[in-house]
Amino acid sequence: MPYVPDIPDVFPPTVTICGSTRFWEAMAEAAFHETAAGRMVLAPAVNMRDHHPLWADPAAAATIKARLDALHLAKINCADEVLVVTDANLYLGESTRREVLFAEALEVPVRYWIAGLGRAGTTTLGATPTRERADRGWTAAFDQLTAASPAGPDRDDLIALAAVDLAVAEHGFHATAGDAMTAARTHLGTNLQPSDRLAAALATRTSGTSTTDFLTTARRPTP
């Protein structure tokens, strides 16, 4: 039977997988399902947790690590969607949080894959002009990444954004903070409390406020 693409695009949507290499097997599982669904997958190809002569020397390891980090940002720039692989505790390491910030700066949608459970919600990808966005915002995104804190955005803020994305996918742009809290419990297995930060996260999706500004603004201490 001849190949027939699922969407009318010349290039199928591209998904870039991010996450800690501690979830190496889960990332492979996510790549399997995304590829089977007809999406091009870009993912980490080197696991430096494994022993290898290439990075046996500490100086060489540092060079390779920096090269791989930059390479993965390039993969995110090529993506129509970023799929963050995490676990039931929603672990997000420093590198992953920087990558999420970079994706948001490029306006690449960020979705989540929970090890052992699969996608949190469904993809929003359709026919997308991948090549048109390939160079847009590249310099600005690096400037925003440099200006952000070294560890990237706060984990709780990223969880709030994930919950808001799920709420908007289900309820549209009239989604409320309550809808996001329900989505967090149902799909992410975590509880969110009403707060100014949750309201600000919701505004990035429902009112068009800047997600990057939200992520790079320091959280106010809890009184």
N, C-alpha and C positions, 0 to 999 in steps of 0.2 A: 504494500500500500504506500503511495507517495506521501512524503512529509507535508503536513498541513499545519501551519502555525495556529495557535489558539487565538492570537490577536493579529490585527492587520498591520502591525509595525514590521519594518524590515528587521529591526533588532528586537528580540524579546526583552522584557524588563530585566534589569540587572539587580541582583541582591548581593550586598556585601555583608558577610558574617563577621561579627566582632565578639569579643569575650575573652576571658582568661583562658590560657592554655590548660588550666586545671580541668576545664570542661571539653577537652580535646575530643573525646568520643561523642559527646552531645553535639558538638559543632559538626562532626562528620554526619551524624544522624540528621541534623537540620539541613545540611547541604544536600543530602540524599533526597529528602522530601521536597525541597525547593526546586531541585533539578527535575524531579519527576513531575512537578507541577508546571514545567515549561519555562522556568526562569533561569537566566544565566547566573551562576554563583561565583563570587570572588570570596575567597576565604584564606585564613592563615595557612601557609604550607610548611612552616618550620616550627617545631616544638622544641624550644631551647631547654625545656625541662628534661629532655632526653640527652644522654651523653653522646657527644659526637666530636671527632677530631677538629672540625672546623672552629669550634668554640671552646676547645680544651684550655687554651691560653686565655687568661682573664682580659688582657688587652684586646685580643681578637674578638672575644665575646662581647665586649662593650661596643666595638665598632659594628659588629653584625646586628646587635640589638638596636642601635640607632638607625641602621639602614632599614631594618624590618619595620620599625615604627613609622618611618617616612614612607615606605612602600605601602603600608596599610592605609595611610591617609590618602595616597593616590588612588587606592582601590575604592575608598569611600567617595572620592570625587567622581568616580566613574559610575556610581550606583544610582539607581532610582529609589532604592530603599535600603536601609541598614537594619539588619536583624541581629540583635544583641542576645547572645546565648548566656543564660545565667542559671541559677538553681532555685530551689524552693525558698531559700533565704534571700533571694534577690541580690546575690553578691555581685558587686561591680568594682573591679580593681582600678587603680590609678590610670593605667593606660586606656582601659575601656571607657572611663569617664571622659578622658581627653578626646577620644575618638567620637563619643556621642556629641560633645560640644562642637567639634569640627563639623560633624554631619548637620547639626542644627544651624550652624553658621552658613552652610551651603544650601539650607532649606531642603535637605534630603530627609524624608520621613523616617522615623526611628520606630521599630517594632521589636517585640521581645519573644524569645523562645525559652521556655522553662524546661530544663533537663528532666526527662521522664514524663513530661506532660505535653510538650509541643508548643505550637504558637499560642500566645495570649491574644485571642481574637483572630481576625482574618486579615489578609493583606488587602491594601487598597489599590494595588497596582493594576493598571490597565495599559492601554496603548500610550506610551510616553516618549517624548522626543529626547532620548538619551544624549545624543551627540550635541544637541542645541545647548545643553546646560554644562557641557564638559569643561569649559573654561570660565564660566561665569562665577564671579565671586571668589576665585582662587586666592588672589592676593589678599582680599579683605578677610577671608576666612583665616588665613595664617596670622594676620594682624590680630584678629579677635582671639585666636588660640594663644598667641604670645601674651596678650594682655590679661588673659584669664589666670586664675590661680593655678599653680603647677599641678595640683591634683585634680583639676577640672571641677565641674559643678557638684554640689552636694547630692549625695545619694537619694535623700528624701525628695529633693526637687525633681530628680529624674523619675522617681516612682510616681510622683504627682503628675508629671507630664504623660507618662505611660497610661495612667488611669484616665486622664482627661482625653487622650486619644481614643481609648476604648469607649468612653462615654459618648464622644462626638460621633464615632462610627455607628453607635446604636441609636442615638437620639437626635443626631444632627446638631446644627449650630445653636440650638436652643437648650443644649445639655446644661445641667446645673452641677453645682458642687456635690449635691447629694447623689446625682447620677455617677459622678466620678468616684465617690466613696463606695458606692455599690459595686462598680466595676473593679475597684481595687480588691474588695473582698472576694468577688466572684471569680475573677480571672487571675489576679496576682496573689491571692491568699494573704493579703495584708490589710491592716486597718489604717485609714487616713482620717485625721480629725479636721473639722472645719477650721480654717486659718486664713490669714491674709495671703500666705504663700500659695495655698491651694487656689484661692480666688485669682491670684496673679497668673498661675499656671493655666487656669481655665480661660483667662482673657487672651492668652497667646493663641488659642485655637478659635475662640468665639468672637473676639473683638479685634483681632489682627494686630495685637501688640507684639513687640519684638521678643521672640523666644531667646535670642542671644542675650539681650539686655536682662531678661529674667534670670538666666543661668549664671551670668557673670556678676549679678548684684549680690553682695554678701547677705546671708541670712541674718535677720535681726535676732539678738539673743532673746530667749524665752523669758518673760518677766517672772 
